[in-house]
Amino acid sequence: MAQRIFTLILLLCSTSAFAGLFDAPGRSQFVPADRAFVFDFQQNQHDLTLSWQVKEGYYLYRKQISITPTKADIAAVQLPTGVWHEDEFYGKSEIYRKRLNVPVTVNQAAAGATLTVTYQGCADAGFCYPPETKTVPLSEVAAAIDATPTPAVTQTSETSKPAAQLPFSALWALLIGIGIAFTPCVLPMYPLISGIVLGGRQRLSTGRALLLAFIYVQGMALTYTALGLVVAARDYSFRRRCSTLMC
């Protein structure tokens, strides 16, 4: 019985010795990637910050960092400037030590949107880790609406244009009225006014003749004014109705 117990103890000791003998030399000095490069993120609406806490004696490659959105739209990511370093893995390249913060602007993110972040680093002792990939869940973010109000100055200038054109409109109205007085449609009015002024068989005084002519002309003017107001109220085209109203 004692011999069996001694044999079992000897076998266990031999197993431990062989395990230590065939273990890769120096391998235990390198920590796992999650401890060498502690990754974290924080989102506040459109602002997202990706951060790495790099362990002493380790570094991240700048060119090996990639950020890919899924169901989201982000602005172009600007990585900070690193320090130059040369090793046997990638030659001369930019690296980050100690801490790295990368700001990301999220323009829009739908439900279930994510960011795929890939990075790779090495140890100064000569060990290079394989690329690591992390998936960052994004909070739902709506696209910003650019609502630019119309400047009040522009509206004022636009509304002041018709007011500035009023003198020209009144001048054109006067010229058109004088021109209409010589059209065939108005020619039959001349004998009527002449008969009122001259008085026909009965001789009228100058004051009475002018009063009758004034009343006649004002009656016609008021009639056309009323018709013009009706046309303006109903938004009829003056050009389309001009011939009908005048002739």
C-alpha positions as CSV (number, residue, x, y, z in Angstrom):
1,M,0.0,0.0,0.0
2,A,2.8,2.4,0.9
3,Q,4.5,1.5,-2.4
4,R,1.4,2.5,-4.4
5,I,1.2,5.9,-2.6
6,F,4.9,6.6,-3.3
7,T,4.4,5.7,-7.0
8,L,1.4,8.0,-7.3
9,I,3.3,10.9,-5.7
10,L,6.3,10.3,-8.0
11,L,4.0,10.3,-11.1
12,L,2.5,13.7,-10.1
13,C,5.9,15.2,-9.6
14,S,7.1,13.9,-13.0
15,T,4.1,15.4,-14.8
16,S,4.7,18.8,-13.3
17,A,8.3,18.6,-14.2
18,F,7.6,17.7,-17.8
19,A,5.0,20.5,-18.1
20,G,7.6,23.0,-17.0
21,L,10.2,21.6,-19.3
22,F,8.1,21.9,-22.5
23,D,6.5,25.2,-21.7
24,A,7.5,28.0,-24.1
25,P,10.3,30.1,-22.6
26,G,9.3,33.6,-21.7
27,R,5.7,33.2,-22.9
28,S,4.2,33.9,-19.5
29,Q,5.6,37.4,-19.4
30,F,3.1,38.7,-22.0
31,V,-0.4,39.6,-20.8
32,P,-3.5,38.9,-22.8
33,A,-4.5,41.5,-25.4
34,D,-7.5,42.6,-23.3
35,R,-5.2,43.5,-20.5
36,A,-2.5,45.0,-22.7
37,F,-4.9,47.2,-24.6
38,V,-8.0,48.0,-22.4
39,F,-10.7,49.2,-24.8
40,D,-13.7,51.3,-23.7
41,F,-16.2,53.6,-25.3
42,Q,-18.7,56.3,-24.2
43,Q,-21.6,57.9,-26.3
44,N,-23.5,61.1,-25.7
45,Q,-26.0,61.5,-28.5
46,H,-23.9,62.5,-31.6
47,D,-20.6,62.4,-29.7
48,L,-18.8,59.0,-29.3
49,T,-15.4,58.5,-27.7
50,L,-13.3,55.4,-28.3
51,S,-10.5,55.0,-25.7
52,W,-7.6,52.6,-25.2
53,Q,-5.6,52.2,-22.0
54,V,-2.2,50.8,-23.2
55,K,-0.1,48.9,-20.6
56,E,3.5,50.0,-20.0
57,G,5.8,48.3,-22.4
58,Y,3.1,47.9,-25.1
59,Y,1.9,50.0,-28.0
60,L,-0.8,50.3,-30.7
61,Y,-0.3,50.8,-34.4
62,R,-2.0,53.8,-35.9
63,K,-2.4,52.3,-39.3
64,Q,-4.0,49.2,-37.9
65,I,-6.9,51.0,-36.4
66,S,-10.1,50.8,-38.5
67,I,-13.7,51.9,-37.7
68,T,-16.6,50.6,-39.7
69,P,-20.2,51.6,-39.1
70,T,-23.3,49.4,-39.6
71,K,-26.7,50.9,-39.9
72,A,-25.1,54.3,-39.0
73,D,-23.6,57.3,-40.6
74,I,-20.5,58.8,-39.1
75,A,-18.2,61.7,-40.0
76,A,-14.7,61.0,-41.2
77,V,-12.6,59.8,-38.3
78,Q,-9.4,61.8,-37.6
79,L,-6.9,59.8,-35.6
80,P,-4.5,61.8,-33.5
81,T,-0.8,62.0,-34.5
82,G,1.3,59.2,-32.9
83,V,5.0,58.8,-32.3
84,W,7.3,57.1,-34.8
85,H,8.7,53.7,-33.9
86,E,10.5,51.0,-35.9
87,D,10.2,47.3,-35.2
88,E,10.7,44.0,-37.0
89,F,6.9,43.6,-37.6
90,Y,5.8,46.7,-39.6
91,G,9.1,48.6,-39.9
92,K,8.8,52.4,-39.3
93,S,5.3,53.3,-38.3
94,E,3.3,55.6,-36.0
95,I,2.3,54.1,-32.6
96,Y,0.4,55.1,-29.5
97,R,1.5,54.5,-25.9
98,K,-0.2,54.8,-22.5
99,R,-3.6,56.2,-23.6
100,L,-5.5,56.9,-26.8
101,N,-8.8,58.7,-27.3
102,V,-10.5,58.8,-30.6
103,P,-13.6,61.1,-31.0
104,V,-16.2,60.0,-33.5
105,T,-19.2,62.1,-34.6
106,V,-22.3,60.0,-35.2
107,N,-24.5,61.8,-37.8
108,Q,-27.3,59.2,-37.7
109,A,-27.8,55.8,-36.1
110,A,-30.8,53.5,-36.6
111,A,-32.0,50.9,-34.1
112,G,-29.4,48.1,-33.7
113,A,-26.6,50.2,-35.2
114,T,-23.0,49.2,-34.3
115,L,-19.4,50.2,-34.9
116,T,-16.8,47.5,-35.7
117,V,-13.4,48.6,-34.3
118,T,-10.3,46.7,-35.3
119,Y,-6.8,47.4,-33.8
120,Q,-3.5,45.7,-33.3
121,G,-0.6,46.2,-31.0
122,C,2.8,44.7,-29.9
123,A,5.1,44.5,-26.9
124,D,8.5,46.1,-26.7
125,A,9.8,42.6,-25.8
126,G,9.3,41.4,-29.3
127,F,5.8,39.8,-29.3
128,C,3.1,41.0,-31.7
129,Y,-0.6,40.3,-31.0
130,P,-3.1,39.3,-33.7
131,P,-5.7,42.0,-34.7
132,E,-8.4,42.5,-32.2
133,T,-12.0,43.3,-33.2
134,K,-14.6,44.9,-30.9
135,T,-18.3,45.6,-31.6
136,V,-19.6,48.9,-30.2
137,P,-23.4,49.2,-29.9
138,L,-24.7,52.6,-30.7
139,S,-27.7,54.4,-29.2
140,E,-30.3,55.4,-31.7
141,V,-29.6,58.9,-33.0
142,A,-31.7,60.9,-35.4
143,A,-30.2,63.0,-38.2
144,A,-29.8,66.7,-37.3
145,I,-32.3,69.0,-39.2
146,D,-30.7,72.1,-40.6
147,A,-33.5,74.7,-40.3
148,T,-32.2,78.1,-41.4
149,P,-34.7,80.8,-40.9
150,T,-35.2,83.3,-43.8
151,P,-33.5,86.6,-42.9
152,A,-36.0,89.4,-42.1
153,V,-33.9,91.8,-44.0
154,T,-34.4,89.9,-47.3
155,Q,-38.2,89.9,-46.8
156,T,-38.1,93.7,-46.1
157,S,-36.2,94.4,-49.2
158,E,-38.5,92.2,-51.3
159,T,-41.6,93.9,-49.9
160,S,-40.1,97.3,-50.5
161,K,-39.6,96.7,-54.2
162,P,-43.3,97.1,-55.1
163,A,-43.4,100.3,-53.1
164,A,-40.4,101.7,-55.0
165,Q,-42.1,100.8,-58.3
166,L,-45.3,102.7,-57.5
167,P,-44.4,106.0,-59.1
168,F,-43.5,104.2,-62.3
169,S,-46.8,102.3,-62.2
170,A,-48.8,105.5,-61.7
171,L,-46.9,107.2,-64.6
172,W,-47.7,104.2,-66.8
173,A,-51.3,104.3,-65.8
174,L,-51.5,108.0,-66.7
175,L,-49.9,107.4,-70.1
176,I,-52.2,104.4,-70.8
177,G,-55.2,106.5,-69.8
178,I,-54.2,109.3,-72.2
179,G,-53.6,106.7,-74.9
180,I,-57.0,105.1,-74.4
181,A,-58.6,108.5,-74.9
182,F,-57.6,108.4,-78.5
183,T,-58.7,104.8,-79.2
184,P,-61.8,104.1,-81.4
185,C,-63.7,102.9,-78.3
186,V,-63.6,106.4,-76.8
187,L,-64.3,108.4,-79.9
188,P,-68.1,108.2,-79.6
189,M,-67.8,110.1,-76.3
190,Y,-66.4,113.2,-77.9
191,P,-69.8,114.3,-79.4
192,L,-71.5,113.6,-76.1
193,I,-69.2,115.8,-74.2
194,S,-69.2,118.4,-76.9
195,G,-73.0,118.5,-76.8
196,I,-72.9,118.9,-73.0
197,V,-70.4,121.7,-73.1
198,L,-71.9,123.6,-76.0
199,G,-75.4,123.0,-74.7
200,G,-77.0,122.1,-78.0
201,R,-79.9,124.5,-78.8
202,Q,-79.9,126.0,-75.3
203,R,-76.9,128.1,-74.5
204,L,-75.3,127.1,-71.2
205,S,-73.1,129.2,-69.0
206,T,-69.5,128.2,-68.7
207,G,-69.7,127.1,-65.1
208,R,-72.8,124.9,-65.8
209,A,-71.2,123.4,-68.8
210,L,-68.0,122.5,-66.9
211,L,-70.1,121.1,-64.0
212,L,-72.1,118.9,-66.4
213,A,-68.9,117.7,-68.1
214,F,-67.2,117.1,-64.8
215,I,-70.2,115.0,-63.6
216,Y,-70.3,113.0,-66.8
217,V,-66.5,112.3,-66.7
218,Q,-66.5,111.5,-63.0
219,G,-69.5,109.1,-63.5
220,M,-67.6,107.3,-66.2
221,A,-64.4,107.3,-64.0
222,L,-66.3,106.0,-61.0
223,T,-67.9,103.3,-63.1
224,Y,-64.5,102.1,-64.4
225,T,-63.0,102.3,-60.9
226,A,-65.8,100.1,-59.5
227,L,-65.2,97.6,-62.3
228,G,-61.5,97.7,-61.6
229,L,-62.1,96.9,-57.9
230,V,-64.3,94.0,-58.9
231,V,-61.7,92.6,-61.2
232,A,-59.0,93.0,-58.6
233,A,-61.1,91.4,-55.9
234,R,-61.8,88.4,-58.1
235,D,-58.2,88.2,-59.3
236,Y,-59.1,88.4,-63.0
237,S,-56.5,89.2,-65.5
238,F,-56.6,92.8,-66.6
239,R,-55.1,92.0,-70.0
240,R,-57.8,89.3,-70.7
241,R,-60.7,91.5,-69.7
242,C,-59.4,94.9,-71.0
243,S,-61.0,94.6,-74.5
244,T,-64.4,93.5,-73.0
245,L,-64.5,96.3,-70.4
246,M,-63.4,99.1,-72.7
247,C,-65.2,98.2,-75.9
